[in-house]
């Protein structure tokens, strides 16, 4: 039997941003036709796009190419001391370079234009970087800013349908389980089809598995990684781009870079969302009356075909006599089926019994900042997702610390550490002959004295039902807990 399930998620998200960048209190401007008598002046301003949205990370340079400042999350910049007649250049990947003359002004607001071609953008390739125009056919990029708009538990969940030439499939509905990622289609029959994952330059091999569904006996390389920690994702698709990693890269390479601290005031981000998951619809199954009608028809047909002169209208005594007084449920229906109210029997919809509204919670907090000498990024994440089936769930705890120290112009130190811990509860719900499949095949008519636990513990089995144990009993008493602790550093 093929099982079809769906999910309906209702997500309510809230995001808060606290920034310690000082806001401009007023505007003091020297007329363009006037010449300031000061040797240097202080300049502030805001950089926005054509829609008026603030742009973070715009570099402000002098005419000589010296970096004077970088815009913060609100698009604001401040230059403490600059010549009144200096020319400022505003640059950033993906935007046209913009030049502005100060002419004695102390407040300069700039509108950036999106570049018509992003071929000069720098992308991560192997252990270095290249311009996109050099590798445009070999690299697919994912804008990590999209992760802030989507309440997802996993990185691979956010990649579905986002990258050309990269197929991302969900192979199970169990919360926390990995998706399958294939670059340029299937590459092997028995050697595995998953790409090589490289996180901050650290290759995570998948040779412990020969499967193609994203499942690994020791855990998927993307397990427990906080999506909010991701700065960029690049997928190398051809042999030349992936050659640096050798045979491990035969199925492509997924390069993931996490966030780093930036020069500027400390910045704290807090993000939280909640919701629930439930089955979008129930499978159409027989109810109690329909099942009794169908079972009666099968029993009568079997009885008539087995005994000569037998009739479907024969009562229980006649049927017993034809079978030498031995009771056989294949020939004799339950007499209570034909009684008004079916005394002693209970009608059960097993989908209603084992399904629920699974709660979803996710909390993320990060702090970043730094100076020219030291930059830092610290984050923490707690995620809790209950499945829409009782007993199924996923919890994850993760921390990340990225530290960069510039000891001199030629010497740099860095520390990246990311401990994670997860708990996955799955007593065996998904798949053929698994608990959910058994719930669909179990008779919707049971002895009322057994409740929802037929053939479980001391409870017996209803004679006309299958020998399957109660699905609720299995979900309640079977334990399928996997605890995984991992540190990348």
C-alpha positions in Angstrom: 0.0 0.0 0.0 1.3 3.4 -0.9 1.0 5.9 1.9 0.5 9.6 1.2 0.8 12.2 3.9 1.0 15.9 3.8 1.8 18.8 6.1 0.2 22.1 6.7 2.4 24.5 8.6 1.2 27.7 10.1 4.1 29.9 11.0 4.2 33.0 13.1 7.6 34.6 13.1 9.0 37.6 14.9 12.4 39.2 14.4 14.1 41.8 16.5 17.2 43.8 15.8 19.2 45.8 18.3 22.0 48.0 17.0 24.4 50.1 19.0 25.2 52.3 16.0 24.5 56.0 16.9 21.8 57.7 15.0 22.2 61.1 13.4 20.4 63.7 15.4 20.4 66.5 12.9 21.8 67.7 9.6 24.3 70.5 9.4 25.2 71.3 5.8 27.6 73.8 4.3 26.2 75.3 1.0 27.7 73.8 -2.1 29.1 77.2 -3.2 30.8 77.8 0.1 34.3 76.6 1.1 34.8 75.3 4.6 37.7 76.8 6.6 38.2 73.5 8.4 41.0 71.1 7.5 38.8 68.0 8.2 35.2 67.5 8.8 33.0 64.7 10.1 30.6 63.1 7.6 27.6 60.9 8.2 24.9 59.5 6.0 22.7 56.6 4.9 22.9 54.3 1.9 19.8 52.8 0.4 18.6 51.0 -2.7 16.2 52.2 -5.3 13.3 51.0 -3.1 14.6 53.0 -0.1 15.7 49.9 1.8 18.9 50.3 3.8 21.9 48.4 2.6 24.4 46.9 5.0 28.1 46.3 4.1 28.6 49.1 1.6 32.3 50.1 1.6 33.1 53.9 1.7 36.5 54.7 0.2 38.5 57.8 -0.4 39.7 58.8 -3.9 43.1 57.2 -3.0 41.3 53.9 -2.2 41.6 54.1 1.5 38.6 52.5 3.3 37.0 55.1 5.5 33.9 53.2 6.7 31.3 50.5 6.2 27.5 50.8 6.5 25.8 49.0 9.4 22.5 47.1 9.4 20.6 50.3 9.1 22.6 51.5 6.1 24.3 54.2 8.2 28.0 55.2 8.0 30.2 57.7 9.8 33.6 59.2 8.8 35.3 60.9 11.7 37.8 63.0 9.8 37.9 63.7 6.1 39.0 66.6 3.8 36.1 68.9 2.9 36.8 68.5 -0.8 37.3 64.7 -0.8 35.5 62.4 -3.2 33.9 59.3 -1.7 33.4 56.1 -3.6 30.6 53.6 -2.4 31.1 50.0 -3.5 29.6 46.6 -2.9 29.2 43.3 -4.8 26.0 43.3 -6.8 25.8 47.2 -7.0 27.2 49.7 -9.4 30.0 51.8 -8.0 28.8 55.3 -6.9 31.0 58.4 -6.4 30.0 61.4 -4.4 31.9 64.7 -3.8 31.7 66.0 -0.3 32.0 69.7 -1.1 31.9 70.6 2.5 28.7 68.7 3.3 28.5 66.9 6.6 25.5 64.7 5.7 25.5 62.6 2.5 22.7 60.2 1.6 23.4 57.8 -1.3 21.1 55.6 -3.4 22.8 52.6 -4.9 21.9 50.9 -8.3 21.8 47.2 -8.6 24.5 46.0 -11.1 23.0 44.7 -14.4 25.6 41.9 -14.3 27.0 40.3 -11.2 29.8 38.5 -13.1 32.5 40.3 -11.1 31.1 39.1 -7.8 33.6 37.0 -5.8 32.6 33.5 -5.1 34.2 30.8 -3.0 35.9 28.1 -5.0 37.8 25.4 -3.2 40.4 26.9 -0.9 40.2 30.3 -2.5 38.0 32.7 -4.5 37.4 33.6 -8.1 35.4 36.1 -10.1 32.0 34.7 -11.1 32.6 35.3 -14.8 35.4 32.8 -14.7 33.3 30.0 -13.3 29.7 31.0 -14.1 28.9 27.6 -15.7 30.4 25.6 -12.8 28.9 27.3 -9.8 25.4 27.8 -8.4 24.9 30.2 -5.6 22.3 30.6 -2.9 21.7 34.0 -1.3 21.8 33.2 2.4 19.7 36.3 3.2 16.7 34.3 2.0 17.1 32.1 5.1 16.0 35.0 7.2 12.7 35.1 5.4 11.9 31.4 5.7 11.3 29.6 9.0 13.3 26.4 8.3 14.9 23.9 10.6 17.7 22.7 8.2 19.9 24.3 5.6 19.0 21.7 2.9 15.3 22.4 3.5 15.8 25.9 2.3 17.6 24.8 -0.9 14.6 23.0 -2.4 14.1 24.4 -5.9 16.7 27.2 -5.4 19.8 26.1 -7.4 20.0 25.3 -11.1 21.3 21.8 -11.7 20.9 20.8 -8.1 18.1 18.5 -7.0 16.9 18.6 -3.4 14.3 16.1 -2.3 12.5 15.3 0.9 12.6 11.6 1.4 10.9 11.3 4.8 8.4 13.3 6.8 10.2 12.7 10.1 11.3 16.0 11.7 15.0 16.7 11.7 15.8 14.1 9.0 18.0 15.1 6.1 17.0 15.9 2.6 18.7 14.3 -0.4 20.9 16.5 -2.5 22.1 15.5 -6.0 24.2 17.6 -8.3 23.6 17.0 -12.0 21.4 14.0 -11.3 22.4 10.5 -10.2 26.1 9.7 -10.5 26.4 6.2 -9.1 24.4 3.1 -8.6 26.1 1.7 -5.5 28.7 4.3 -4.5 26.3 7.0 -3.2 25.1 10.1 -5.0 25.5 12.7 -2.3 27.9 15.6 -2.9 30.9 16.4 -0.7 30.1 19.1 2.0 32.7 21.6 2.9 31.9 23.9 5.9 34.3 26.7 6.5 37.0 24.8 4.6 36.4 21.6 6.6 35.4 18.6 4.3 32.8 16.3 5.7 33.0 13.0 3.8 29.9 10.9 3.1 31.7 7.7 2.3 30.2 6.0 5.4 27.0 5.6 3.4 26.1 4.0 0.1 22.6 5.4 0.0 21.2 8.2 -2.1 18.4 9.5 0.1 20.4 11.8 2.3 20.5 9.3 5.3 23.8 8.5 7.0 24.5 6.0 9.7 26.7 8.5 11.5 24.5 11.5 10.7 24.1 13.9 7.8 26.9 16.5 7.4 24.3 19.2 7.6 22.7 18.0 10.8 22.2 20.5 13.6 23.7 23.5 11.7 21.8 26.7 12.5 20.5 28.2 9.1 20.9 31.7 10.6 24.7 31.1 10.9 25.1 30.8 7.1 26.8 33.5 5.1 26.9 31.9 1.7 26.3 28.6 -0.1 28.1 27.7 -3.3 27.7 24.5 -5.3 30.6 23.4 -7.5 29.1 21.3 -10.3 31.9 20.3 -12.8 35.1 18.3 -12.5 37.4 21.2 -13.0 35.9 23.3 -10.2 35.8 20.3 -7.8 39.2 18.8 -8.8 40.9 20.2 -5.7 39.0 17.7 -3.5 39.8 14.6 -5.6 37.5 11.6 -5.9 35.3 12.7 -3.0 34.0 15.5 -5.2 32.8 13.2 -8.0 29.2 14.0 -7.1 29.8 17.8 -6.8 30.8 20.0 -3.8 28.6 22.1 -1.5 30.6 24.9 0.0 29.1 26.5 3.1 30.6 29.6 4.7 29.4 30.8 8.1 29.1 34.4 9.2 32.0 36.4 10.5 32.2 39.5 12.6 32.5 42.9 10.9 34.2 46.0 11.9 31.8 48.3 13.7 29.7 48.6 16.8 28.4 45.4 18.5 25.2 44.1 17.0 22.7 41.7 18.6 20.1 39.8 16.6 17.3 37.8 18.1 14.9 35.7 16.0 12.0 33.5 17.1 9.1 31.8 15.5 6.5 29.2 16.4 3.7 27.2 14.8 2.4 23.7 14.3 2.3 20.9 11.8 -0.5 18.6 11.0 -1.7 16.3 8.3 -3.3 18.4 5.5 -5.9 15.7 5.0 -6.8 12.2 6.0 -6.6 9.2 3.8 -9.9 7.8 2.7 -10.4 4.6 4.6 -13.4 2.4 5.4 -15.4 3.3 8.5 -16.8 0.6 10.9 -20.0 0.0 9.0 -18.3 -0.2 5.7 -15.7 -2.6 7.1 -18.3 -4.9 8.6 -20.2 -5.0 5.3 -17.1 -5.8 3.4 -15.9 -8.4 5.9 -19.3 -10.1 5.9 -19.2 -10.4 2.1 -15.8 -12.0 2.1 -16.7 -14.5 4.9 -19.9 -15.5 3.1 -18.1 -16.0 -0.2 -15.4 -18.1 1.4 -18.0 -20.2 3.3 -20.2 -20.9 0.2 -17.1 -21.8 -1.9 -15.8 -24.2 0.7 -18.8 -26.3 1.6 -21.2 -28.0 -0.8 -24.8 -26.9 -0.5 -23.8 -23.9 1.7 -25.8 -20.7 1.5 -24.9 -17.2 2.6 -28.1 -17.1 4.7 -27.0 -20.1 6.8 -27.0 -19.2 10.5 -24.1 -19.8 12.9 -25.3 -23.2 14.1 -25.4 -24.5 10.5 -22.0 -23.2 9.7 -20.6 -24.8 12.8 -22.1 -28.1 11.9 -20.7 -28.0 8.4 -17.2 -27.4 9.9 -17.5 -30.3 12.3 -18.3 -28.0 15.2 -15.0 -26.1 15.0 -15.3 -22.3 15.0 -13.5 -20.7 12.1 -13.7 -16.9 11.6 -13.2 -17.4 7.9 -16.6 -19.1 7.7 -18.6 -17.5 10.5 -19.2 -13.7 11.0 -19.4 -12.0 14.3 -23.1 -12.2 15.3 -22.8 -8.7 16.9 -22.3 -7.2 13.5 -26.0 -7.7 12.7 -27.2 -6.5 16.1 -28.5 -3.0 16.6 -25.7 -0.8 18.1 -23.1 -3.6 17.7 -22.9 -4.3 21.5 -19.4 -4.9 22.8 -17.7 -3.4 19.7 -16.0 0.0 19.2 -15.5 1.9 16.0 -12.0 3.4 15.8 -10.4 5.8 13.3 -6.8 5.0 13.8 -5.6 8.1 12.0 -7.4 10.3 14.6 -5.9 8.2 17.3 -2.2 8.5 16.4 -2.2 12.0 14.8 -1.9 15.4 16.5 -1.0 19.0 16.0 2.8 19.1 16.5 4.2 22.2 18.0 7.1 24.1 16.5 9.5 26.4 18.3 12.7 28.0 17.2 14.9 30.6 19.0 18.1 32.1 17.7 20.4 34.8 19.1 23.7 36.1 17.8 26.2 38.9 18.6 28.8 40.2 16.3 31.2 43.2 15.9 34.8 44.0 16.0 37.6 46.3 15.2 40.4 46.3 12.6 42.4 44.1 15.0 39.7 41.6 16.1 36.3 40.5 14.9 33.8 38.1 16.4 30.6 36.3 15.7 28.8 34.3 18.4 25.4 32.6 18.1 23.1 30.1 19.8 20.1 28.2 18.6 17.3 26.1 20.2 14.9 24.2 17.9 12.0 22.0 19.0 9.7 20.4 16.4 7.1 17.8 17.2 5.9 15.6 14.4 2.2 15.3 13.5 2.3 11.7 14.7 2.5 11.0 18.4 6.0 10.1 19.7 7.8 11.7 16.8 10.0 14.8 17.4 13.3 16.6 17.0 15.2 18.9 19.3 18.5 20.6 18.5 20.9 22.8 20.5 23.7 24.6 18.8 26.4 27.1 19.5 28.9 28.8 17.2 31.9 31.0 17.8 33.9 32.6 14.9 36.9 34.7 16.0 39.4 36.5 13.7 42.5 38.3 15.1 44.8 40.4 12.8 48.1 40.3 14.6 49.8 42.3 11.8 49.4 42.9 8.1 50.9 39.5 7.3 49.7 37.5 10.2 46.1 36.5 11.0 44.7 34.1 13.6 41.3 32.5 13.6 39.1 30.2 15.6 35.9 28.5 14.4 34.1 26.2 16.8 30.6 24.9 16.6 29.3 22.3 19.2 25.9 20.8 18.6 23.6 18.3 20.3 20.3 16.9 18.9 17.7 14.4 20.1 15.6 12.6 17.4 12.5 10.6 18.5 11.3 8.1 15.9 9.8 4.8 17.1 9.6 3.6 13.4 6.8 5.6 11.8 7.8 6.1 8.2 8.1 3.5 5.5 6.4 0.3 4.3 5.1 -1.9 7.1 6.1 0.7 9.6 3.7 2.0 12.3 1.8 4.5 10.2 1.3 1.8 7.5 0.0 -0.6 10.1 -2.4 1.9 11.5 -4.0 2.2 8.1 -4.3 -1.5 7.7 -5.7 -2.3 11.1 -9.4 -3.0 11.4 -11.6 0.0 12.4 -13.7 -2.4 14.5 -12.3 -3.7 17.9 -13.5 -5.0 21.2 -14.6 -2.0 23.3 -12.9 -3.5 26.4 -9.5 -3.1 24.8 -9.8 0.6 24.0 -7.1 1.8 21.7 -4.7 -0.9 22.8 -5.7 -4.2 21.2 -3.1 -7.0 21.1 -1.0 -5.0 23.5 0.1 -6.0 27.0 -2.5 -8.2 28.5 -5.2 -7.2 26.0 -6.1 -9.9 23.5 -6.7 -9.6 19.8 -10.0 -9.1 18.2 -10.8 -12.3 16.3 -11.6 -10.6 13.0 -8.8 -8.1 13.1 -5.2 -8.5 11.9 -2.5 -9.6 14.4 -1.0 -6.1 14.4 -0.3 -4.6 17.8 -2.0 -1.3 18.6 -0.3 1.5 16.7 -0.8 3.8 19.7 0.7 1.2 21.9 3.8 1.1 19.7 4.1 4.8 19.6 3.7 5.0 23.4 6.0 2.2 24.5 8.5 1.7 21.7 11.5 4.0 22.0 13.5 5.1 19.0 15.6 7.9 20.4 18.9 9.0 18.7 21.1 11.4 20.5 23.9 13.0 18.5 26.7 15.3 19.7 29.1 16.8 17.2 31.7 19.6 17.3 33.2 21.2 14.2 36.3 23.2 14.8 
